[in-house]
Amino acid sequence: MIGASANVVTVGRAERAGYPVSFMEYLKAVFLPTIITVLLCMVWLLVVEI
């Protein structure tokens, strides 16, 4: 998986346990939280860091 080393470790352990994770499954799980986090951070920087 792309990203932090924790993601690589988690996917590796899941595959060894018999739960393969495809990139599309991963993307479906993290897309919305990523967008929300980025938007919140943008608002924070625009409001607080003036």
mmCIF entry with sequence, helices, sheets and N, C-alpha, C, O atoms, coordinates in Angstrom:
data_MODEL
# 
_entry.id   MODEL 
# 
_entity.id                         1 
_entity.type                       polymer 
_entity.pdbx_number_of_molecules   1 
# 
_entity_poly.entity_id                      1 
_entity_poly.type                           'polypeptide(L)' 
_entity_poly.nstd_linkage                   no 
_entity_poly.nstd_monomer                   no 
_entity_poly.pdbx_seq_one_letter_code       MIGASANVVTVGRAERAGYPVSFMEYLKAVFLPTIITVLLCMVWLLVVEI 
_entity_poly.pdbx_seq_one_letter_code_can   MIGASANVVTVGRAERAGYPVSFMEYLKAVFLPTIITVLLCMVWLLVVEI 
_entity_poly.pdbx_strand_id                 A 
# 
loop_
_entity_poly_seq.entity_id 
_entity_poly_seq.num 
_entity_poly_seq.mon_id 
_entity_poly_seq.hetero 
1 1  MET n 
1 2  ILE n 
1 3  GLY n 
1 4  ALA n 
1 5  SER n 
1 6  ALA n 
1 7  ASN n 
1 8  VAL n 
1 9  VAL n 
1 10 THR n 
1 11 VAL n 
1 12 GLY n 
1 13 ARG n 
1 14 ALA n 
1 15 GLU n 
1 16 ARG n 
1 17 ALA n 
1 18 GLY n 
1 19 TYR n 
1 20 PRO n 
1 21 VAL n 
1 22 SER n 
1 23 PHE n 
1 24 MET n 
1 25 GLU n 
1 26 TYR n 
1 27 LEU n 
1 28 LYS n 
1 29 ALA n 
1 30 VAL n 
1 31 PHE n 
1 32 LEU n 
1 33 PRO n 
1 34 THR n 
1 35 ILE n 
1 36 ILE n 
1 37 THR n 
1 38 VAL n 
1 39 LEU n 
1 40 LEU n 
1 41 CYS n 
1 42 MET n 
1 43 VAL n 
1 44 TRP n 
1 45 LEU n 
1 46 LEU n 
1 47 VAL n 
1 48 VAL n 
1 49 GLU n 
1 50 ILE n 
# 
_struct_asym.id          A 
_struct_asym.entity_id   1 
# 
loop_
_struct_conf.conf_type_id 
_struct_conf.id 
_struct_conf.pdbx_PDB_helix_id 
_struct_conf.beg_label_comp_id 
_struct_conf.beg_label_asym_id 
_struct_conf.beg_label_seq_id 
_struct_conf.pdbx_beg_PDB_ins_code 
_struct_conf.end_label_comp_id 
_struct_conf.end_label_asym_id 
_struct_conf.end_label_seq_id 
_struct_conf.pdbx_end_PDB_ins_code 
_struct_conf.beg_auth_comp_id 
_struct_conf.beg_auth_asym_id 
_struct_conf.beg_auth_seq_id 
_struct_conf.end_auth_comp_id 
_struct_conf.end_auth_asym_id 
_struct_conf.end_auth_seq_id 
_struct_conf.pdbx_PDB_helix_class 
_struct_conf.details 
_struct_conf.pdbx_PDB_helix_length 
HELX_P HELX_P1 AA1 SER A 5  ? ARG A 16 ? SER A 5  ARG A 16 1 ? 12 
HELX_P HELX_P2 AA2 PHE A 23 ? VAL A 48 ? PHE A 23 VAL A 48 1 ? 26 
# 
_struct_conf_type.id          HELX_P 
_struct_conf_type.criteria    ? 
_struct_conf_type.reference   ? 
# 
loop_
_atom_site.group_PDB 
_atom_site.id 
_atom_site.type_symbol 
_atom_site.label_atom_id 
_atom_site.label_alt_id 
_atom_site.label_comp_id 
_atom_site.label_asym_id 
_atom_site.label_entity_id 
_atom_site.label_seq_id 
_atom_site.pdbx_PDB_ins_code 
_atom_site.Cartn_x 
_atom_site.Cartn_y 
_atom_site.Cartn_z 
_atom_site.occupancy 
_atom_site.B_iso_or_equiv 
_atom_site.pdbx_formal_charge 
_atom_site.auth_seq_id 
_atom_site.auth_comp_id 
_atom_site.auth_asym_id 
_atom_site.auth_atom_id 
_atom_site.pdbx_PDB_model_num 
ATOM 1   N N  . MET A 1 1  ? 0.822   -1.181  0.000  1.00 0.00 ? 1  MET A N  1 
ATOM 2   C CA . MET A 1 1  ? 0.000   0.000   0.000  1.00 0.00 ? 1  MET A CA 1 
ATOM 3   C C  . MET A 1 1  ? 0.869   1.249   0.000  1.00 0.00 ? 1  MET A C  1 
ATOM 4   O O  . MET A 1 1  ? 2.031   1.229   0.407  1.00 0.00 ? 1  MET A O  1 
ATOM 5   N N  . ILE A 1 2  ? 0.288   2.297   -0.454 1.00 0.00 ? 2  ILE A N  1 
ATOM 6   C CA . ILE A 1 2  ? 0.976   3.583   -0.519 1.00 0.00 ? 2  ILE A CA 1 
ATOM 7   C C  . ILE A 1 2  ? 0.791   4.300   0.805  1.00 0.00 ? 2  ILE A C  1 
ATOM 8   O O  . ILE A 1 2  ? -0.283  4.240   1.405  1.00 0.00 ? 2  ILE A O  1 
ATOM 9   N N  . GLY A 1 3  ? 1.816   4.967   1.254  1.00 0.00 ? 3  GLY A N  1 
ATOM 10  C CA . GLY A 1 3  ? 1.689   5.766   2.464  1.00 0.00 ? 3  GLY A CA 1 
ATOM 11  C C  . GLY A 1 3  ? 2.685   5.349   3.524  1.00 0.00 ? 3  GLY A C  1 
ATOM 12  O O  . GLY A 1 3  ? 3.826   4.998   3.226  1.00 0.00 ? 3  GLY A O  1 
ATOM 13  N N  . ALA A 1 4  ? 2.241   5.393   4.745  1.00 0.00 ? 4  ALA A N  1 
ATOM 14  C CA . ALA A 1 4  ? 3.105   5.137   5.889  1.00 0.00 ? 4  ALA A CA 1 
ATOM 15  C C  . ALA A 1 4  ? 3.495   3.665   5.992  1.00 0.00 ? 4  ALA A C  1 
ATOM 16  O O  . ALA A 1 4  ? 2.815   2.785   5.464  1.00 0.00 ? 4  ALA A O  1 
ATOM 17  N N  . SER A 1 5  ? 4.581   3.428   6.670  1.00 0.00 ? 5  SER A N  1 
ATOM 18  C CA . SER A 1 5  ? 5.045   2.054   6.854  1.00 0.00 ? 5  SER A CA 1 
ATOM 19  C C  . SER A 1 5  ? 4.039   1.233   7.651  1.00 0.00 ? 5  SER A C  1 
ATOM 20  O O  . SER A 1 5  ? 3.985   0.011   7.512  1.00 0.00 ? 5  SER A O  1 
ATOM 21  N N  . ALA A 1 6  ? 3.248   1.891   8.480  1.00 0.00 ? 6  ALA A N  1 
ATOM 22  C CA . ALA A 1 6  ? 2.220   1.167   9.235  1.00 0.00 ? 6  ALA A CA 1 
ATOM 23  C C  . ALA A 1 6  ? 1.205   0.529   8.294  1.00 0.00 ? 6  ALA A C  1 
ATOM 24  O O  . ALA A 1 6  ? 0.702   -0.559  8.573  1.00 0.00 ? 6  ALA A O  1 
ATOM 25  N N  . ASN A 1 7  ? 0.902   1.193   7.187  1.00 0.00 ? 7  ASN A N  1 
ATOM 26  C CA . ASN A 1 7  ? -0.024  0.624   6.201  1.00 0.00 ? 7  ASN A CA 1 
ATOM 27  C C  . ASN A 1 7  ? 0.554   -0.636  5.582  1.00 0.00 ? 7  ASN A C  1 
ATOM 28  O O  . ASN A 1 7  ? -0.160  -1.618  5.382  1.00 0.00 ? 7  ASN A O  1 
ATOM 29  N N  . VAL A 1 8  ? 1.837   -0.612  5.280  1.00 0.00 ? 8  VAL A N  1 
ATOM 30  C CA . VAL A 1 8  ? 2.490   -1.769  4.673  1.00 0.00 ? 8  VAL A CA 1 
ATOM 31  C C  . VAL A 1 8  ? 2.466   -2.942  5.641  1.00 0.00 ? 8  VAL A C  1 
ATOM 32  O O  . VAL A 1 8  ? 2.173   -4.070  5.247  1.00 0.00 ? 8  VAL A O  1 
ATOM 33  N N  . VAL A 1 9  ? 2.771   -2.681  6.895  1.00 0.00 ? 9  VAL A N  1 
ATOM 34  C CA . VAL A 1 9  ? 2.770   -3.738  7.912  1.00 0.00 ? 9  VAL A CA 1 
ATOM 35  C C  . VAL A 1 9  ? 1.362   -4.301  8.089  1.00 0.00 ? 9  VAL A C  1 
ATOM 36  O O  . VAL A 1 9  ? 1.187   -5.518  8.155  1.00 0.00 ? 9  VAL A O  1 
ATOM 37  N N  . THR A 1 10 ? 0.368   -3.435  8.165  1.00 0.00 ? 10 THR A N  1 
ATOM 38  C CA . THR A 1 10 ? -1.006  -3.874  8.369  1.00 0.00 ? 10 THR A CA 1 
ATOM 39  C C  . THR A 1 10 ? -1.500  -4.734  7.217  1.00 0.00 ? 10 THR A C  1 
ATOM 40  O O  . THR A 1 10 ? -2.131  -5.768  7.436  1.00 0.00 ? 10 THR A O  1 
ATOM 41  N N  . VAL A 1 11 ? -1.215  -4.311  5.988  1.00 0.00 ? 11 VAL A N  1 
ATOM 42  C CA . VAL A 1 11 ? -1.646  -5.087  4.820  1.00 0.00 ? 11 VAL A CA 1 
ATOM 43  C C  . VAL A 1 11 ? -0.923  -6.433  4.789  1.00 0.00 ? 11 VAL A C  1 
ATOM 44  O O  . VAL A 1 11 ? -1.532  -7.454  4.469  1.00 0.00 ? 11 VAL A O  1 
ATOM 45  N N  . GLY A 1 12 ? 0.354   -6.445  5.113  1.00 0.00 ? 12 GLY A N  1 
ATOM 46  C CA . GLY A 1 12 ? 1.101   -7.699  5.149  1.00 0.00 ? 12 GLY A CA 1 
ATOM 47  C C  . GLY A 1 12 ? 0.551   -8.666  6.177  1.00 0.00 ? 12 GLY A C  1 
ATOM 48  O O  . GLY A 1 12 ? 0.415   -9.859  5.908  1.00 0.00 ? 12 GLY A O  1 
ATOM 49  N N  . ARG A 1 13 ? 0.236   -8.156  7.346  1.00 0.00 ? 13 ARG A N  1 
ATOM 50  C CA . ARG A 1 13 ? -0.320  -9.022  8.398  1.00 0.00 ? 13 ARG A CA 1 
ATOM 51  C C  . ARG A 1 13 ? -1.707  -9.516  8.034  1.00 0.00 ? 13 ARG A C  1 
ATOM 52  O O  . ARG A 1 13 ? -2.055  -10.662 8.318  1.00 0.00 ? 13 ARG A O  1 
ATOM 53  N N  . ALA A 1 14 ? -2.505  -8.656  7.403  1.00 0.00 ? 14 ALA A N  1 
ATOM 54  C CA . ALA A 1 14 ? -3.848  -9.065  6.985  1.00 0.00 ? 14 ALA A CA 1 
ATOM 55  C C  . ALA A 1 14 ? -3.772  -10.166 5.933  1.00 0.00 ? 14 ALA A C  1 
ATOM 56  O O  . ALA A 1 14 ? -4.536  -11.130 5.985  1.00 0.00 ? 14 ALA A O  1 
ATOM 57  N N  . GLU A 1 15 ? -2.851  -10.028 4.976  1.00 0.00 ? 15 GLU A N  1 
ATOM 58  C CA . GLU A 1 15 ? -2.701  -11.053 3.943  1.00 0.00 ? 15 GLU A CA 1 
ATOM 59  C C  . GLU A 1 15 ? -2.260  -12.382 4.547  1.00 0.00 ? 15 GLU A C  1 
ATOM 60  O O  . GLU A 1 15 ? -2.756  -13.436 4.147  1.00 0.00 ? 15 GLU A O  1 
ATOM 61  N N  . ARG A 1 16 ? -1.334  -12.345 5.505  1.00 0.00 ? 16 ARG A N  1 
ATOM 62  C CA . ARG A 1 16 ? -0.894  -13.583 6.147  1.00 0.00 ? 16 ARG A CA 1 
ATOM 63  C C  . ARG A 1 16 ? -2.014  -14.238 6.937  1.00 0.00 ? 16 ARG A C  1 
ATOM 64  O O  . ARG A 1 16 ? -2.028  -15.457 7.107  1.00 0.00 ? 16 ARG A O  1 
ATOM 65  N N  . ALA A 1 17 ? -2.959  -13.428 7.422  1.00 0.00 ? 17 ALA A N  1 
ATOM 66  C CA . ALA A 1 17 ? -4.084  -13.972 8.186  1.00 0.00 ? 17 ALA A CA 1 
ATOM 67  C C  . ALA A 1 17 ? -5.226  -14.418 7.273  1.00 0.00 ? 17 ALA A C  1 
ATOM 68  O O  . ALA A 1 17 ? -6.257  -14.892 7.748  1.00 0.00 ? 17 ALA A O  1 
ATOM 69  N N  . GLY A 1 18 ? -5.038  -14.264 5.964  1.00 0.00 ? 18 GLY A N  1 
ATOM 70  C CA . GLY A 1 18 ? -6.060  -14.709 5.028  1.00 0.00 ? 18 GLY A CA 1 
ATOM 71  C C  . GLY A 1 18 ? -7.056  -13.642 4.615  1.00 0.00 ? 18 GLY A C  1 
ATOM 72  O O  . GLY A 1 18 ? -8.125  -13.960 4.094  1.00 0.00 ? 18 GLY A O  1 
ATOM 73  N N  . TYR A 1 19 ? -6.722  -12.390 4.838  1.00 0.00 ? 19 TYR A N  1 
ATOM 74  C CA . TYR A 1 19 ? -7.589  -11.282 4.462  1.00 0.00 ? 19 TYR A CA 1 
ATOM 75  C C  . TYR A 1 19 ? -6.858  -10.346 3.500  1.00 0.00 ? 19 TYR A C  1 
ATOM 76  O O  . TYR A 1 19 ? -6.351  -9.304  3.914  1.00 0.00 ? 19 TYR A O  1 
ATOM 77  N N  . PRO A 1 20 ? -6.803  -10.710 2.231  1.00 0.00 ? 20 PRO A N  1 
ATOM 78  C CA . PRO A 1 20 ? -6.103  -9.835  1.280  1.00 0.00 ? 20 PRO A CA 1 
ATOM 79  C C  . PRO A 1 20 ? -6.833  -8.502  1.109  1.00 0.00 ? 20 PRO A C  1 
ATOM 80  O O  . PRO A 1 20 ? -8.063  -8.452  1.105  1.00 0.00 ? 20 PRO A O  1 
ATOM 81  N N  . VAL A 1 21 ? -6.069  -7.442  0.971  1.00 0.00 ? 21 VAL A N  1 
ATOM 82  C CA . VAL A 1 21 ? -6.628  -6.106  0.802  1.00 0.00 ? 21 VAL A CA 1 
ATOM 83  C C  . VAL A 1 21 ? -6.127  -5.555  -0.524 1.00 0.00 ? 21 VAL A C  1 
ATOM 84  O O  . VAL A 1 21 ? -4.923  -5.390  -0.719 1.00 0.00 ? 21 VAL A O  1 
ATOM 85  N N  . SER A 1 22 ? -7.050  -5.273  -1.434 1.00 0.00 ? 22 SER A N  1 
ATOM 86  C CA . SER A 1 22 ? -6.649  -4.685  -2.709 1.00 0.00 ? 22 SER A CA 1 
ATOM 87  C C  . SER A 1 22 ? -6.549  -3.169  -2.564 1.00 0.00 ? 22 SER A C  1 
ATOM 88  O O  . SER A 1 22 ? -7.040  -2.588  -1.597 1.00 0.00 ? 22 SER A O  1 
ATOM 89  N N  . PHE A 1 23 ? -5.909  -2.549  -3.538 1.00 0.00 ? 23 PHE A N  1 
ATOM 90  C CA . PHE A 1 23 ? -5.770  -1.107  -3.485 1.00 0.00 ? 23 PHE A CA 1 
ATOM 91  C C  . PHE A 1 23 ? -7.137  -0.422  -3.534 1.00 0.00 ? 23 PHE A C  1 
ATOM 92  O O  . PHE A 1 23 ? -7.352  0.575   -2.845 1.00 0.00 ? 23 PHE A O  1 
ATOM 93  N N  . MET A 1 24 ? -8.058  -0.946  -4.339 1.00 0.00 ? 24 MET A N  1 
ATOM 94  C CA . MET A 1 24 ? -9.385  -0.334  -4.446 1.00 0.00 ? 24 MET A CA 1 
ATOM 95  C C  . MET A 1 24 ? -10.156 -0.457  -3.134 1.00 0.00 ? 24 MET A C  1 
ATOM 96  O O  . MET A 1 24 ? -10.862 0.478   -2.755 1.00 0.00 ? 24 MET A O  1 
ATOM 97  N N  . GLU A 1 25 ? -10.042 -1.571  -2.438 1.00 0.00 ? 25 GLU A N  1 
ATOM 98  C CA . GLU A 1 25 ? -10.684 -1.715  -1.129 1.00 0.00 ? 25 GLU A CA 1 
ATOM 99  C C  . GLU A 1 25 ? -10.101 -0.700  -0.150 1.00 0.00 ? 25 GLU A C  1 
ATOM 100 O O  . GLU A 1 25 ? -10.826 -0.061  0.613  1.00 0.00 ? 25 GLU A O  1 
ATOM 101 N N  . TYR A 1 26 ? -8.799  -0.568  -0.187 1.00 0.00 ? 26 TYR A N  1 
ATOM 102 C CA . TYR A 1 26 ? -8.121  0.400   0.669  1.00 0.00 ? 26 TYR A CA 1 
ATOM 103 C C  . TYR A 1 26 ? -8.583  1.820   0.343  1.00 0.00 ? 26 TYR A C  1 
ATOM 104 O O  . TYR A 1 26 ? -8.863  2.614   1.241  1.00 0.00 ? 26 TYR A O  1 
ATOM 105 N N  . LEU A 1 27 ? -8.659  2.129   -0.950 1.00 0.00 ? 27 LEU A N  1 
ATOM 106 C CA . LEU A 1 27 ? -9.068  3.463   -1.379 1.00 0.00 ? 27 LEU A CA 1 
ATOM 107 C C  . LEU A 1 27 ? -10.492 3.770   -0.947 1.00 0.00 ? 27 LEU A C  1 
ATOM 108 O O  . LEU A 1 27 ? -10.785 4.887   -0.523 1.00 0.00 ? 27 LEU A O  1 
ATOM 109 N N  . LYS A 1 28 ? -11.376 2.788   -1.051 1.00 0.00 ? 28 LYS A N  1 
ATOM 110 C CA . LYS A 1 28 ? -12.763 2.980   -0.624 1.00 0.00 ? 28 LYS A CA 1 
ATOM 111 C C  . LYS A 1 28 ? -12.839 3.284   0.871  1.00 0.00 ? 28 LYS A C  1 
ATOM 112 O O  . LYS A 1 28 ? -13.681 4.070   1.304  1.00 0.00 ? 28 LYS A O  1 
ATOM 113 N N  . ALA A 1 29 ? -11.978 2.673   1.642  1.00 0.00 ? 29 ALA A N  1 
ATOM 114 C CA . ALA A 1 29 ? -12.012 2.845   3.095  1.00 0.00 ? 29 ALA A CA 1 
ATOM 115 C C  . ALA A 1 29 ? -11.429 4.182   3.541  1.00 0.00 ? 29 ALA A C  1 
ATOM 116 O O  . ALA A 1 29 ? -11.872 4.735   4.548  1.00 0.00 ? 29 ALA A O  1 
ATOM 117 N N  . VAL A 1 30 ? -10.454 4.709   2.821  1.00 0.00 ? 30 VAL A N  1 
ATOM 118 C CA . VAL A 1 30 ? -9.749  5.898   3.301  1.00 0.00 ? 30 VAL A CA 1 
ATOM 119 C C  . VAL A 1 30 ? -10.044 7.175   2.529  1.00 0.00 ? 30 VAL A C  1 
ATOM 120 O O  . VAL A 1 30 ? -9.606  8.250   2.941  1.00 0.00 ? 30 VAL A O  1 
ATOM 121 N N  . PHE A 1 31 ? -10.773 7.090   1.423  1.00 0.00 ? 31 PHE A N  1 
ATOM 122 C CA . PHE A 1 31 ? -10.968 8.279   0.593  1.00 0.00 ? 31 PHE A CA 1 
ATOM 123 C C  . PHE A 1 31 ? -11.741 9.372   1.329  1.00 0.00 ? 31 PHE A C  1 
ATOM 124 O O  . PHE A 1 31 ? -11.276 10.509  1.412  1.00 0.00 ? 31 PHE A O  1 
ATOM 125 N N  . LEU A 1 32 ? -12.902 9.040   1.856  1.00 0.00 ? 32 LEU A N  1 
ATOM 126 C CA . LEU A 1 32 ? -13.734 10.051  2.515  1.00 0.00 ? 32 LEU A CA 1 
ATOM 127 C C  . LEU A 1 32 ? -13.067 10.640  3.761  1.00 0.00 ? 32 LEU A C  1 
ATOM 128 O O  . LEU A 1 32 ? -13.065 11.862  3.912  1.00 0.00 ? 32 LEU A O  1 
ATOM 129 N N  . PRO A 1 33 ? -12.502 9.825   4.658  1.00 0.00 ? 33 PRO A N  1 
ATOM 130 C CA . PRO A 1 33 ? -11.811 10.435  5.806  1.00 0.00 ? 33 PRO A CA 1 
ATOM 131 C C  . PRO A 1 33 ? -10.644 11.332  5.389  1.00 0.00 ? 33 PRO A C  1 
ATOM 132 O O  . PRO A 1 33 ? -10.375 12.341  6.041  1.00 0.00 ? 33 PRO A O  1 
ATOM 133 N N  . THR A 1 34 ? -9.958  10.972  4.316  1.00 0.00 ? 34 THR A N  1 
ATOM 134 C CA . THR A 1 34 ? -8.853  11.797  3.837  1.00 0.00 ? 34 THR A CA 1 
ATOM 135 C C  . THR A 1 34 ? -9.356  13.145  3.352  1.00 0.00 ? 34 THR A C  1 
ATOM 136 O O  . THR A 1 34 ? -8.777  14.178  3.686  1.00 0.00 ? 34 THR A O  1 
ATOM 137 N N  . ILE A 1 35 ? -10.426 13.150  2.568  1.00 0.00 ? 35 ILE A N  1 
ATOM 138 C CA . ILE A 1 35 ? -10.981 14.391  2.052  1.00 0.00 ? 35 ILE A CA 1 
ATOM 139 C C  . ILE A 1 35 ? -11.466 15.275  3.200  1.00 0.00 ? 35 ILE A C  1 
ATOM 140 O O  . ILE A 1 35 ? -11.214 16.480  3.205  1.00 0.00 ? 35 ILE A O  1 
ATOM 141 N N  . ILE A 1 36 ? -12.156 14.684  4.167  1.00 0.00 ? 36 ILE A N  1 
ATOM 142 C CA . ILE A 1 36 ? -12.653 15.455  5.315  1.00 0.00 ? 36 ILE A CA 1 
ATOM 143 C C  . ILE A 1 36 ? -11.495 16.063  6.100  1.00 0.00 ? 36 ILE A C  1 
ATOM 144 O O  . ILE A 1 36 ? -11.557 17.229  6.489  1.00 0.00 ? 36 ILE A O  1 
ATOM 145 N N  . THR A 1 37 ? -10.453 15.294  6.331  1.00 0.00 ? 37 THR A N  1 
ATOM 146 C CA . THR A 1 37 ? -9.298  15.778  7.082  1.00 0.00 ? 37 THR A CA 1 
ATOM 147 C C  . THR A 1 37 ? -8.604  16.914  6.350  1.00 0.00 ? 37 THR A C  1 
ATOM 148 O O  . THR A 1 37 ? -8.238  17.915  6.966  1.00 0.00 ? 37 THR A O  1 
ATOM 149 N N  . VAL A 1 38 ? -8.422  16.774  5.056  1.00 0.00 ? 38 VAL A N  1 
ATOM 150 C CA . VAL A 1 38 ? -7.767  17.820  4.268  1.00 0.00 ? 38 VAL A CA 1 
ATOM 151 C C  . VAL A 1 38 ? -8.602  19.104  4.291  1.00 0.00 ? 38 VAL A C  1 
ATOM 152 O O  . VAL A 1 38 ? -8.055  20.194  4.459  1.00 0.00 ? 38 VAL A O  1 
ATOM 153 N N  . LEU A 1 39 ? -9.916  18.980  4.125  1.00 0.00 ? 39 LEU A N  1 
ATOM 154 C CA . LEU A 1 39 ? -10.773 20.167  4.150  1.00 0.00 ? 39 LEU A CA 1 
ATOM 155 C C  . LEU A 1 39 ? -10.747 20.846  5.516  1.00 0.00 ? 39 LEU A C  1 
ATOM 156 O O  . LEU A 1 39 ? -10.662 22.072  5.595  1.00 0.00 ? 39 LEU A O  1 
ATOM 157 N N  . LEU A 1 40 ? -10.819 20.065  6.589  1.00 0.00 ? 40 LEU A N  1 
ATOM 158 C CA . LEU A 1 40 ? -10.753 20.654  7.928  1.00 0.00 ? 40 LEU A CA 1 
ATOM 159 C C  . LEU A 1 40 ? -9.426  21.372  8.169  1.00 0.00 ? 40 LEU A C  1 
ATOM 160 O O  . LEU A 1 40 ? -9.400  22.451  8.762  1.00 0.00 ? 40 LEU A O  1 
ATOM 161 N N  . CYS A 1 41 ? -8.353  20.790  7.720  1.00 0.00 ? 41 CYS A N  1 
ATOM 162 C CA . CYS A 1 41 ? -7.041  21.415  7.886  1.00 0.00 ? 41 CYS A CA 1 
ATOM 163 C C  . CYS A 1 41 ? -6.932  22.693  7.064  1.00 0.00 ? 41 CYS A C  1 
ATOM 164 O O  . CYS A 1 41 ? -6.341  23.674  7.517  1.00 0.00 ? 41 CYS A O  1 
ATOM 165 N N  . MET A 1 42 ? -7.496  22.690  5.856  1.00 0.00 ? 42 MET A N  1 
ATOM 166 C CA . MET A 1 42 ? -7.481  23.901  5.038  1.00 0.00 ? 42 MET A CA 1 
ATOM 167 C C  . MET A 1 42 ? -8.252  25.031  5.724  1.00 0.00 ? 42 MET A C  1 
ATOM 168 O O  . MET A 1 42 ? -7.787  26.170  5.773  1.00 0.00 ? 42 MET A O  1 
ATOM 169 N N  . VAL A 1 43 ? -9.428  24.704  6.250  1.00 0.00 ? 43 VAL A N  1 
ATOM 170 C CA . VAL A 1 43 ? -10.225 25.709  6.960  1.00 0.00 ? 43 VAL A CA 1 
ATOM 171 C C  . VAL A 1 43 ? -9.462  26.227  8.170  1.00 0.00 ? 43 VAL A C  1 
ATOM 172 O O  . VAL A 1 43 ? -9.408  27.434  8.406  1.00 0.00 ? 43 VAL A O  1 
ATOM 173 N N  . TRP A 1 44 ? -8.882  25.329  8.925  1.00 0.00 ? 44 TRP A N  1 
ATOM 174 C CA . TRP A 1 44 ? -8.109  25.726  10.113 1.00 0.00 ? 44 TRP A CA 1 
ATOM 175 C C  . TRP A 1 44 ? -6.989  26.687  9.723  1.00 0.00 ? 44 TRP A C  1 
ATOM 176 O O  . TRP A 1 44 ? -6.810  27.727  10.357 1.00 0.00 ? 44 TRP A O  1 
ATOM 177 N N  . LEU A 1 45 ? -6.255  26.347  8.704  1.00 0.00 ? 45 LEU A N  1 
ATOM 178 C CA . LEU A 1 45 ? -5.141  27.211  8.291  1.00 0.00 ? 45 LEU A CA 1 
ATOM 179 C C  . LEU A 1 45 ? -5.625  28.556  7.769  1.00 0.00 ? 45 LEU A C  1 
ATOM 180 O O  . LEU A 1 45 ? -4.977  29.576  8.004  1.00 0.00 ? 45 LEU A O  1 
ATOM 181 N N  . LEU A 1 46 ? -6.739  28.575  7.075  1.00 0.00 ? 46 LEU A N  1 
ATOM 182 C CA . LEU A 1 46 ? -7.260  29.831  6.542  1.00 0.00 ? 46 LEU A CA 1 
ATOM 183 C C  . LEU A 1 46 ? -7.821  30.720  7.650  1.00 0.00 ? 46 LEU A C  1 
ATOM 184 O O  . LEU A 1 46 ? -7.712  31.943  7.567  1.00 0.00 ? 46 LEU A O  1 
ATOM 185 N N  . VAL A 1 47 ? -8.413  30.134  8.677  1.00 0.00 ? 47 VAL A N  1 
ATOM 186 C CA . VAL A 1 47 ? -9.041  30.909  9.733  1.00 0.00 ? 47 VAL A CA 1 
ATOM 187 C C  . VAL A 1 47 ? -8.039  31.300  10.828 1.00 0.00 ? 47 VAL A C  1 
ATOM 188 O O  . VAL A 1 47 ? -8.002  32.454  11.256 1.00 0.00 ? 47 VAL A O  1 
ATOM 189 N N  . VAL A 1 48 ? -7.251  30.359  11.267 1.00 0.00 ? 48 VAL A N  1 
ATOM 190 C CA . VAL A 1 48 ? -6.384  30.580  12.429 1.00 0.00 ? 48 VAL A CA 1 
ATOM 191 C C  . VAL A 1 48 ? -5.067  31.238  12.059 1.00 0.00 ? 48 VAL A C  1 
ATOM 192 O O  . VAL A 1 48 ? -4.555  32.061  12.817 1.00 0.00 ? 48 VAL A O  1 
ATOM 193 N N  . GLU A 1 49 ? -4.523  30.898  10.935 1.00 0.00 ? 49 GLU A N  1 
ATOM 194 C CA . GLU A 1 49 ? -3.178  31.353  10.583 1.00 0.00 ? 49 GLU A CA 1 
ATOM 195 C C  . GLU A 1 49 ? -3.168  32.645  9.764  1.00 0.00 ? 49 GLU A C  1 
ATOM 196 O O  . GLU A 1 49 ? -2.282  32.844  8.933  1.00 0.00 ? 49 GLU A O  1 
ATOM 197 N N  . ILE A 1 50 ? -4.137  33.512  9.991  1.00 0.00 ? 50 ILE A N  1 
ATOM 198 C CA . ILE A 1 50 ? -4.164  34.777  9.237  1.00 0.00 ? 50 ILE A CA 1 
ATOM 199 C C  . ILE A 1 50 ? -3.214  35.762  9.868  1.00 0.00 ? 50 ILE A C  1 
ATOM 200 O O  . ILE A 1 50 ? -3.085  36.888  9.389  1.00 0.00 ? 50 ILE A O  1 
# 
